[in-house]
Amino acid sequence: MHVDHVGLSVGDLDAQAAWYGRALGFETAHPFEIDAVGLRGVFLLGPDGVAIELLEKQGSARVAPPPADPPSALLARGYGHICLRVDDTLAAYERLIAAGAGSVAAPFPAPEPGVHAAFVADPEGNLIELLDRAHEVRA
């Protein structure tokens, strides 16, 4: 078993899809609409099989302001961030900041020895963690 994709509700599907494409090189695939519930969506496909499904529902609203940082995100139950494994945390962080991401936490040593992490926020405030671990999570 493995995670197939992560779903992210957004306010502006077209703008968010364009940003993820420009900033991270994600390609769009399988756009869809479900008129009966006022939903539009698209899958974003990244390297190594990473897939994010962006969903725009008519009338949706943020129930709280976007979290300012990872500890604040933990005050609301549910998904707090998307983590992308990258080769170079600093380079990825700088590329996303240049593409318009908000800086949340500049690269720092992660709790796992030899690993670095950083956090940015996409244009709608959703948190993205960048991690330079060379392998998947292990026991």
VMD Tcl script that builds the backbone (N, CA, C; Angstrom):
set m [mol new atoms 417]
animate dup $m
set s [atomselect $m all]
$s set {name element resname resid chain x y z} {
  {N N MET 1 A 0.849 -1.171 0.000}
  {CA C MET 1 A 0.000 0.000 0.000}
  {C C MET 1 A 0.895 1.236 0.000}
  {N N HIS 2 A 0.464 2.281 -0.678}
  {CA C HIS 2 A 1.162 3.560 -0.639}
  {C C HIS 2 A 0.144 4.681 -0.854}
  {N N VAL 3 A 0.514 5.893 -0.501}
  {CA C VAL 3 A -0.367 7.037 -0.699}
  {C C VAL 3 A -0.450 7.316 -2.195}
  {N N ASP 4 A -1.650 7.425 -2.728}
  {CA C ASP 4 A -1.850 7.691 -4.147}
  {C C ASP 4 A -1.710 9.179 -4.461}
  {N N HIS 5 A -2.391 10.017 -3.677}
  {CA C HIS 5 A -2.298 11.463 -3.863}
  {C C HIS 5 A -2.806 12.163 -2.613}
  {N N VAL 6 A -2.562 13.461 -2.548}
  {CA C VAL 6 A -3.055 14.305 -1.463}
  {C C VAL 6 A -4.036 15.291 -2.075}
  {N N GLY 7 A -5.187 15.494 -1.452}
  {CA C GLY 7 A -6.180 16.450 -1.931}
  {C C GLY 7 A -6.048 17.762 -1.176}
  {N N LEU 8 A -6.099 18.875 -1.911}
  {CA C LEU 8 A -5.952 20.196 -1.313}
  {C C LEU 8 A -7.063 21.096 -1.834}
  {N N SER 9 A -7.930 21.557 -0.933}
  {CA C SER 9 A -8.999 22.471 -1.300}
  {C C SER 9 A -8.409 23.872 -1.450}
  {N N VAL 10 A -8.711 24.522 -2.589}
  {CA C VAL 10 A -8.146 25.837 -2.869}
  {C C VAL 10 A -9.256 26.805 -3.262}
  {N N GLY 11 A -8.950 28.078 -3.156}
  {CA C GLY 11 A -9.911 29.107 -3.529}
  {C C GLY 11 A -9.864 29.459 -5.006}
  {N N ASP 12 A -8.690 29.338 -5.636}
  {CA C ASP 12 A -8.525 29.686 -7.045}
  {C C ASP 12 A -7.749 28.573 -7.731}
  {N N LEU 13 A -8.484 27.637 -8.312}
  {CA C LEU 13 A -7.882 26.449 -8.928}
  {C C LEU 13 A -6.855 26.815 -9.997}
  {N N ASP 14 A -7.222 27.714 -10.901}
  {CA C ASP 14 A -6.334 28.042 -12.010}
  {C C ASP 14 A -5.034 28.685 -11.519}
  {N N ALA 15 A -5.145 29.623 -10.597}
  {CA C ALA 15 A -3.945 30.295 -10.083}
  {C C ALA 15 A -3.047 29.327 -9.316}
  {N N GLN 16 A -3.643 28.475 -8.488}
  {CA C GLN 16 A -2.841 27.526 -7.710}
  {C C GLN 16 A -2.175 26.493 -8.620}
  {N N ALA 17 A -2.896 25.980 -9.612}
  {CA C ALA 17 A -2.310 25.009 -10.538}
  {C C ALA 17 A -1.146 25.646 -11.294}
  {N N ALA 18 A -1.313 26.885 -11.716}
  {CA C ALA 18 A -0.232 27.582 -12.426}
  {C C ALA 18 A 0.972 27.773 -11.512}
  {N N TRP 19 A 0.735 28.145 -10.249}
  {CA C TRP 19 A 1.855 28.365 -9.327}
  {C C TRP 19 A 2.615 27.068 -9.066}
  {N N TYR 20 A 1.907 25.975 -8.773}
  {CA C TYR 20 A 2.586 24.706 -8.510}
  {C C TYR 20 A 3.362 24.241 -9.752}
  {N N GLY 21 A 2.830 24.514 -10.929}
  {CA C GLY 21 A 3.542 24.171 -12.153}
  {C C GLY 21 A 4.807 24.994 -12.321}
  {N N ARG 22 A 4.684 26.298 -12.123}
  {CA C ARG 22 A 5.821 27.212 -12.278}
  {C C ARG 22 A 6.864 26.996 -11.178}
  {N N ALA 23 A 6.422 26.877 -9.950}
  {CA C ALA 23 A 7.344 26.824 -8.809}
  {C C ALA 23 A 7.983 25.462 -8.620}
  {N N LEU 24 A 7.240 24.396 -8.886}
  {CA C LEU 24 A 7.732 23.053 -8.588}
  {C C LEU 24 A 7.835 22.142 -9.805}
  {N N GLY 25 A 7.415 22.636 -10.952}
  {CA C GLY 25 A 7.497 21.825 -12.153}
  {C C GLY 25 A 6.431 20.752 -12.247}
  {N N PHE 26 A 5.356 20.875 -11.492}
  {CA C PHE 26 A 4.265 19.905 -11.566}
  {C C PHE 26 A 3.522 20.081 -12.885}
  {N N GLU 27 A 3.105 18.972 -13.482}
  {CA C GLU 27 A 2.303 19.005 -14.699}
  {C C GLU 27 A 0.854 18.758 -14.328}
  {N N THR 28 A -0.054 19.418 -15.038}
  {CA C THR 28 A -1.479 19.197 -14.766}
  {C C THR 28 A -1.974 18.011 -15.583}
  {N N ALA 29 A -2.888 17.267 -15.000}
  {CA C ALA 29 A -3.464 16.095 -15.661}
  {C C ALA 29 A -4.884 15.878 -15.153}
  {N N HIS 30 A -5.702 15.319 -15.973}
  {CA C HIS 30 A -7.051 14.884 -15.610}
  {C C HIS 30 A -7.909 15.987 -14.982}
  {N N PRO 31 A -8.011 17.160 -15.625}
  {CA C PRO 31 A -8.943 18.155 -15.081}
  {C C PRO 31 A -10.362 17.598 -15.129}
  {N N PHE 32 A -11.163 17.993 -14.146}
  {CA C PHE 32 A -12.537 17.478 -14.108}
  {C C PHE 32 A -13.467 18.500 -13.478}
  {N N GLU 33 A -14.745 18.319 -13.745}
  {CA C GLU 33 A -15.798 19.131 -13.128}
  {C C GLU 33 A -16.935 18.213 -12.716}
  {N N ILE 34 A -17.500 18.491 -11.555}
  {CA C ILE 34 A -18.703 17.791 -11.104}
  {C C ILE 34 A -19.728 18.888 -10.829}
  {N N ASP 35 A -20.483 19.201 -11.868}
  {CA C ASP 35 A -21.421 20.320 -11.807}
  {C C ASP 35 A -22.450 20.185 -10.690}
  {N N ALA 36 A -22.886 18.964 -10.422}
  {CA C ALA 36 A -23.926 18.745 -9.418}
  {C C ALA 36 A -23.531 19.259 -8.033}
  {N N VAL 37 A -22.231 19.298 -7.748}
  {CA C VAL 37 A -21.783 19.791 -6.434}
  {C C VAL 37 A -20.910 21.044 -6.550}
  {N N GLY 38 A -20.832 21.623 -7.765}
  {CA C GLY 38 A -20.061 22.849 -7.949}
  {C C GLY 38 A -18.575 22.662 -7.709}
  {N N LEU 39 A -18.014 21.591 -8.246}
  {CA C LEU 39 A -16.614 21.254 -7.982}
  {C C LEU 39 A -15.815 21.211 -9.272}
  {N N ARG 40 A -14.638 21.823 -9.228}
  {CA C ARG 40 A -13.652 21.681 -10.303}
  {C C ARG 40 A -12.388 21.140 -9.671}
  {N N GLY 41 A -11.634 20.356 -10.429}
  {CA C GLY 41 A -10.397 19.824 -9.892}
  {C C GLY 41 A -9.402 19.499 -10.977}
  {N N VAL 42 A -8.175 19.272 -10.544}
  {CA C VAL 42 A -7.099 18.878 -11.445}
  {C C VAL 42 A -6.040 18.160 -10.620}
  {N N PHE 43 A -5.395 17.199 -11.238}
  {CA C PHE 43 A -4.267 16.539 -10.591}
  {C C PHE 43 A -2.981 17.221 -11.033}
  {N N LEU 44 A -2.067 17.386 -10.094}
  {CA C LEU 44 A -0.732 17.892 -10.389}
  {C C LEU 44 A 0.231 16.739 -10.202}
  {N N LEU 45 A 1.015 16.471 -11.227}
  {CA C LEU 45 A 1.933 15.349 -11.191}
  {C C LEU 45 A 3.364 15.862 -11.109}
  {N N GLY 46 A 4.073 15.396 -10.077}
  {CA C GLY 46 A 5.451 15.799 -9.870}
  {C C GLY 46 A 6.395 14.637 -10.046}
  {N N PRO 47 A 7.653 14.870 -9.738}
  {CA C PRO 47 A 8.643 13.807 -9.889}
  {C C PRO 47 A 8.397 12.653 -8.923}
  {N N ASP 48 A 8.895 11.508 -9.275}
  {CA C ASP 48 A 8.836 10.324 -8.417}
  {C C ASP 48 A 7.424 9.913 -8.035}
  {N N GLY 49 A 6.439 10.229 -8.876}
  {CA C GLY 49 A 5.079 9.789 -8.621}
  {C C GLY 49 A 4.299 10.635 -7.628}
  {N N VAL 50 A 4.824 11.781 -7.220}
  {CA C VAL 50 A 4.101 12.670 -6.312}
  {C C VAL 50 A 2.873 13.210 -7.048}
  {N N ALA 51 A 1.720 13.159 -6.410}
  {CA C ALA 51 A 0.500 13.682 -7.020}
  {C C ALA 51 A -0.293 14.473 -5.991}
  {N N ILE 52 A -0.723 15.663 -6.386}
  {CA C ILE 52 A -1.570 16.517 -5.554}
  {C C ILE 52 A -2.834 16.793 -6.354}
  {N N GLU 53 A -3.981 16.600 -5.731}
  {CA C GLU 53 A -5.257 16.912 -6.370}
  {C C GLU 53 A -5.742 18.245 -5.819}
  {N N LEU 54 A -5.821 19.257 -6.684}
  {CA C LEU 54 A -6.365 20.549 -6.274}
  {C C LEU 54 A -7.863 20.529 -6.525}
  {N N LEU 55 A -8.628 20.983 -5.537}
  {CA C LEU 55 A -10.084 20.963 -5.597}
  {C C LEU 55 A -10.627 22.345 -5.296}
  {N N GLU 56 A -11.480 22.871 -6.180}
  {CA C GLU 56 A -12.107 24.181 -5.978}
  {C C GLU 56 A -13.617 23.977 -5.933}
  {N N LYS 57 A -14.193 24.206 -4.762}
  {CA C LYS 57 A -15.648 24.030 -4.563}
  {C C LYS 57 A -16.300 25.393 -4.447}
  {N N GLN 58 A -17.330 25.634 -5.224}
  {CA C GLN 58 A -18.053 26.893 -5.141}
  {C C GLN 58 A -18.548 27.109 -3.721}
  {N N GLY 59 A -18.317 28.296 -3.195}
  {CA C GLY 59 A -18.788 28.645 -1.862}
  {C C GLY 59 A -17.864 28.220 -0.738}
  {N N SER 60 A -16.726 27.611 -1.065}
  {CA C SER 60 A -15.824 27.198 0.014}
  {C C SER 60 A -15.194 28.422 0.670}
  {N N ALA 61 A -14.821 28.256 1.915}
  {CA C ALA 61 A -14.182 29.338 2.654}
  {C C ALA 61 A -13.212 28.732 3.659}
  {N N ARG 62 A -12.191 29.468 3.954}
  {CA C ARG 62 A -11.256 29.034 4.977}
  {C C ARG 62 A -11.931 29.191 6.333}
  {N N VAL 63 A -11.866 28.158 7.176}
  {CA C VAL 63 A -12.523 28.228 8.475}
  {C C VAL 63 A -11.663 28.969 9.494}
  {N N ALA 64 A -10.395 29.118 9.188}
  {CA C ALA 64 A -9.483 29.851 10.066}
  {C C ALA 64 A -8.385 30.430 9.191}
  {N N PRO 65 A -7.680 31.432 9.676}
  {CA C PRO 65 A -6.566 31.964 8.880}
  {C C PRO 65 A -5.521 30.874 8.650}
  {N N PRO 66 A -4.776 30.961 7.540}
  {CA C PRO 66 A -3.718 29.975 7.328}
  {C C PRO 66 A -2.741 30.007 8.499}
  {N N PRO 67 A -2.206 28.846 8.869}
  {CA C PRO 67 A -1.256 28.837 9.987}
  {C C PRO 67 A 0.008 29.613 9.631}
  {N N ALA 68 A 0.562 30.299 10.601}
  {CA C ALA 68 A 1.773 31.088 10.387}
  {C C ALA 68 A 3.026 30.222 10.356}
  {N N ASP 69 A 2.945 29.054 10.990}
  {CA C ASP 69 A 4.120 28.199 11.095}
  {C C ASP 69 A 3.671 26.786 11.468}
  {N N PRO 70 A 4.578 25.799 11.388}
  {CA C PRO 70 A 4.183 24.422 11.697}
  {C C PRO 70 A 3.579 24.224 13.090}
  {N N PRO 71 A 4.129 24.831 14.162}
  {CA C PRO 71 A 3.481 24.637 15.466}
  {C C PRO 71 A 2.042 25.166 15.495}
  {N N SER 72 A 1.785 26.279 14.817}
  {CA C SER 72 A 0.418 26.811 14.765}
  {C C SER 72 A -0.506 25.874 14.004}
  {N N ALA 73 A 0.011 25.232 12.958}
  {CA C ALA 73 A -0.801 24.291 12.182}
  {C C ALA 73 A -1.259 23.124 13.051}
  {N N LEU 74 A -0.488 22.781 14.060}
  {CA C LEU 74 A -0.838 21.660 14.934}
  {C C LEU 74 A -1.993 21.983 15.876}
  {N N LEU 75 A -2.385 23.255 15.957}
  {CA C LEU 75 A -3.504 23.635 16.814}
  {C C LEU 75 A -4.855 23.304 16.176}
  {N N ALA 76 A -4.837 23.009 14.875}
  {CA C ALA 76 A -6.064 22.595 14.180}
  {C C ALA 76 A -5.887 21.143 13.757}
  {N N ARG 77 A -6.853 20.311 14.091}
  {CA C ARG 77 A -6.757 18.907 13.705}
  {C C ARG 77 A -6.963 18.747 12.208}
  {N N GLY 78 A -6.331 17.758 11.648}
  {CA C GLY 78 A -6.417 17.501 10.216}
  {C C GLY 78 A -5.031 17.630 9.604}
  {N N TYR 79 A -4.993 17.709 8.302}
  {CA C TYR 79 A -3.710 17.785 7.612}
  {C C TYR 79 A -3.092 19.157 7.801}
  {N N GLY 80 A -1.834 19.183 8.191}
  {CA C GLY 80 A -1.170 20.447 8.491}
  {C C GLY 80 A -0.232 20.935 7.413}
  {N N HIS 81 A 0.341 20.017 6.626}
  {CA C HIS 81 A 1.266 20.428 5.572}
  {C C HIS 81 A 1.508 19.282 4.598}
  {N N ILE 82 A 2.074 19.632 3.466}
  {CA C ILE 82 A 2.560 18.667 2.486}
  {C C ILE 82 A 4.073 18.688 2.604}
  {N N CYS 83 A 4.710 17.528 2.619}
  {CA C CYS 83 A 6.171 17.460 2.692}
  {C C CYS 83 A 6.699 16.905 1.374}
  {N N LEU 84 A 7.641 17.626 0.778}
  {CA C LEU 84 A 8.280 17.187 -0.460}
  {C C LEU 84 A 9.741 16.874 -0.175}
  {N N ARG 85 A 10.156 15.679 -0.547}
  {CA C ARG 85 A 11.560 15.296 -0.392}
  {C C ARG 85 A 12.324 15.875 -1.577}
  {N N VAL 86 A 13.377 16.620 -1.296}
  {CA C VAL 86 A 14.167 17.304 -2.325}
  {C C VAL 86 A 15.636 16.937 -2.170}
  {N N ASP 87 A 16.416 17.165 -3.216}
  {CA C ASP 87 A 17.852 16.884 -3.148}
  {C C ASP 87 A 18.592 17.918 -2.309}
  {N N ASP 88 A 18.165 19.175 -2.399}
  {CA C ASP 88 A 18.874 20.279 -1.742}
  {C C ASP 88 A 17.833 21.220 -1.142}
  {N N THR 89 A 17.701 21.183 0.173}
  {CA C THR 89 A 16.675 21.990 0.846}
  {C C THR 89 A 16.848 23.474 0.569}
  {N N LEU 90 A 18.068 23.990 0.696}
  {CA C LEU 90 A 18.303 25.424 0.488}
  {C C LEU 90 A 17.951 25.836 -0.938}
  {N N ALA 91 A 18.383 25.066 -1.925}
  {CA C ALA 91 A 18.095 25.413 -3.321}
  {C C ALA 91 A 16.590 25.384 -3.587}
  {N N ALA 92 A 15.896 24.376 -3.078}
  {CA C ALA 92 A 14.450 24.287 -3.275}
  {C C ALA 92 A 13.740 25.439 -2.575}
  {N N TYR 93 A 14.165 25.750 -1.357}
  {CA C TYR 93 A 13.586 26.859 -0.593}
  {C C TYR 93 A 13.751 28.170 -1.369}
  {N N GLU 94 A 14.963 28.426 -1.844}
  {CA C GLU 94 A 15.224 29.677 -2.566}
  {C C GLU 94 A 14.426 29.744 -3.865}
  {N N ARG 95 A 14.287 28.608 -4.576}
  {CA C ARG 95 A 13.515 28.568 -5.814}
  {C C ARG 95 A 12.044 28.897 -5.536}
  {N N LEU 96 A 11.484 28.338 -4.447}
  {CA C LEU 96 A 10.080 28.600 -4.136}
  {C C LEU 96 A 9.856 30.030 -3.676}
  {N N ILE 97 A 10.774 30.576 -2.905}
  {CA C ILE 97 A 10.649 31.976 -2.486}
  {C C ILE 97 A 10.678 32.879 -3.715}
  {N N ALA 98 A 11.594 32.602 -4.654}
  {CA C ALA 98 A 11.685 33.396 -5.880}
  {C C ALA 98 A 10.411 33.278 -6.714}
  {N N ALA 99 A 9.708 32.146 -6.597}
  {CA C ALA 99 A 8.462 31.930 -7.343}
  {C C ALA 99 A 7.243 32.504 -6.637}
  {N N GLY 100 A 7.448 33.140 -5.473}
  {CA C GLY 100 A 6.337 33.786 -4.785}
  {C C GLY 100 A 5.830 33.096 -3.543}
  {N N ALA 101 A 6.488 32.041 -3.111}
  {CA C ALA 101 A 6.084 31.397 -1.853}
  {C C ALA 101 A 6.437 32.313 -0.687}
  {N N GLY 102 A 5.697 32.181 0.382}
  {CA C GLY 102 A 6.016 32.913 1.601}
  {C C GLY 102 A 6.997 32.118 2.444}
  {N N SER 103 A 7.969 32.803 3.004}
  {CA C SER 103 A 8.927 32.134 3.886}
  {C C SER 103 A 8.289 31.890 5.243}
  {N N VAL 104 A 8.331 30.650 5.690}
  {CA C VAL 104 A 7.804 30.281 7.006}
  {C C VAL 104 A 8.962 29.920 7.930}
  {N N ALA 105 A 9.875 29.089 7.453}
  {CA C ALA 105 A 11.063 28.708 8.225}
  {C C ALA 105 A 12.187 28.407 7.241}
  {N N ALA 106 A 13.229 29.225 7.281}
  {CA C ALA 106 A 14.404 29.002 6.434}
  {C C ALA 106 A 15.015 27.651 6.791}
  {N N PRO 107 A 15.817 27.075 5.912}
  {CA C PRO 107 A 16.401 25.760 6.184}
  {C C PRO 107 A 17.050 25.664 7.566}
  {N N PHE 108 A 16.771 24.537 8.230}
  {CA C PHE 108 A 17.276 24.291 9.580}
  {C C PHE 108 A 17.544 22.801 9.734}
  {N N PRO 109 A 18.390 22.410 10.680}
  {CA C PRO 109 A 18.622 20.980 10.907}
  {C C PRO 109 A 17.338 20.320 11.423}
  {N N ALA 110 A 16.939 19.246 10.761}
  {CA C ALA 110 A 15.757 18.501 11.184}
  {C C ALA 110 A 16.120 17.632 12.385}
  {N N PRO 111 A 15.128 17.111 13.106}
  {CA C PRO 111 A 15.443 16.228 14.235}
  {C C PRO 111 A 16.219 14.978 13.820}
  {N N GLU 112 A 16.061 14.542 12.594}
  {CA C GLU 112 A 16.788 13.374 12.099}
  {C C GLU 112 A 18.216 13.799 11.734}
  {N N PRO 113 A 19.227 13.153 12.272}
  {CA C PRO 113 A 20.619 13.553 12.015}
  {C C PRO 113 A 20.949 13.611 10.521}
  {N N GLY 114 A 21.624 14.683 10.129}
  {CA C GLY 114 A 22.068 14.846 8.752}
  {C C GLY 114 A 21.015 15.310 7.777}
  {N N VAL 115 A 19.818 15.594 8.262}
  {CA C VAL 115 A 18.714 15.999 7.394}
  {C C VAL 115 A 18.373 17.455 7.680}
  {N N HIS 116 A 18.024 18.193 6.632}
  {CA C HIS 116 A 17.614 19.592 6.781}
  {C C HIS 116 A 16.181 19.752 6.290}
  {N N ALA 117 A 15.478 20.689 6.883}
  {CA C ALA 117 A 14.091 20.963 6.524}
  {C C ALA 117 A 13.897 22.459 6.366}
  {N N ALA 118 A 12.840 22.841 5.690}
  {CA C ALA 118 A 12.421 24.235 5.565}
  {C C ALA 118 A 10.920 24.218 5.335}
  {N N PHE 119 A 10.279 25.333 5.605}
  {CA C PHE 119 A 8.846 25.466 5.347}
  {C C PHE 119 A 8.587 26.744 4.568}
  {N N VAL 120 A 7.684 26.625 3.580}
  {CA C VAL 120 A 7.189 27.780 2.845}
  {C C VAL 120 A 5.668 27.680 2.821}
  {N N ALA 121 A 5.028 28.757 2.392}
  {CA C ALA 121 A 3.571 28.759 2.221}
  {C C ALA 121 A 3.266 29.068 0.764}
  {N N ASP 122 A 2.347 28.308 0.164}
  {CA C ASP 122 A 1.952 28.592 -1.211}
  {C C ASP 122 A 1.155 29.903 -1.225}
  {N N PRO 123 A 0.763 30.410 -2.395}
  {CA C PRO 123 A 0.069 31.704 -2.432}
  {C C PRO 123 A -1.232 31.788 -1.630}
  {N N GLU 124 A -1.842 30.645 -1.290}
  {CA C GLU 124 A -3.055 30.674 -0.462}
  {C C GLU 124 A -2.755 30.373 1.005}
  {N N GLY 125 A -1.475 30.230 1.349}
  {CA C GLY 125 A -1.097 30.027 2.737}
  {C C GLY 125 A -0.930 28.588 3.169}
  {N N ASN 126 A -1.084 27.620 2.271}
  {CA C ASN 126 A -0.910 26.211 2.622}
  {C C ASN 126 A 0.570 25.906 2.838}
  {N N LEU 127 A 0.874 25.208 3.924}
  {CA C LEU 127 A 2.266 24.935 4.269}
  {C C LEU 127 A 2.857 23.796 3.446}
  {N N ILE 128 A 4.092 24.009 3.001}
  {CA C ILE 128 A 4.858 23.006 2.265}
  {C C ILE 128 A 6.183 22.841 2.996}
  {N N GLU 129 A 6.466 21.615 3.424}
  {CA C GLU 129 A 7.759 21.310 4.040}
  {C C GLU 129 A 8.683 20.775 2.957}
  {N N LEU 130 A 9.931 21.183 3.017}
  {CA C LEU 130 A 10.976 20.682 2.125}
  {C C LEU 130 A 11.957 19.920 2.984}
  {N N LEU 131 A 12.326 18.728 2.561}
  {CA C LEU 131 A 13.170 17.852 3.385}
  {C C LEU 131 A 14.182 17.176 2.478}
  {N N ASP 132 A 15.456 17.202 2.873}
  {CA C ASP 132 A 16.496 16.607 2.021}
  {C C ASP 132 A 16.927 15.210 2.463}
  {N N ARG 133 A 16.041 14.464 3.088}
  {CA C ARG 133 A 16.334 13.084 3.440}
  {C C ARG 133 A 16.556 12.296 2.146}
  {N N ALA 134 A 17.578 11.477 2.088}
  {CA C ALA 134 A 17.930 10.755 0.869}
  {C C ALA 134 A 17.059 9.529 0.608}
  {N N HIS 135 A 16.173 9.178 1.521}
  {CA C HIS 135 A 15.378 7.969 1.388}
  {C C HIS 135 A 14.009 8.189 2.004}
  {N N GLU 136 A 13.104 7.243 1.776}
  {CA C GLU 136 A 11.773 7.337 2.373}
  {C C GLU 136 A 11.868 7.161 3.891}
  {N N VAL 137 A 10.783 7.464 4.579}
  {CA C VAL 137 A 10.740 7.296 6.037}
  {C C VAL 137 A 10.972 5.815 6.367}
  {N N ARG 138 A 11.813 5.587 7.342}
  {CA C ARG 138 A 12.111 4.206 7.771}
  {C C ARG 138 A 11.952 4.085 9.267}
  {N N ALA 139 A 11.719 2.854 9.708}
  {CA C ALA 139 A 11.596 2.584 11.147}
  {C C ALA 139 A 12.963 2.679 11.810}
}
mol reanalyze $m
mol bondsrecalc $m
mol representation Tube
mol addrep $m
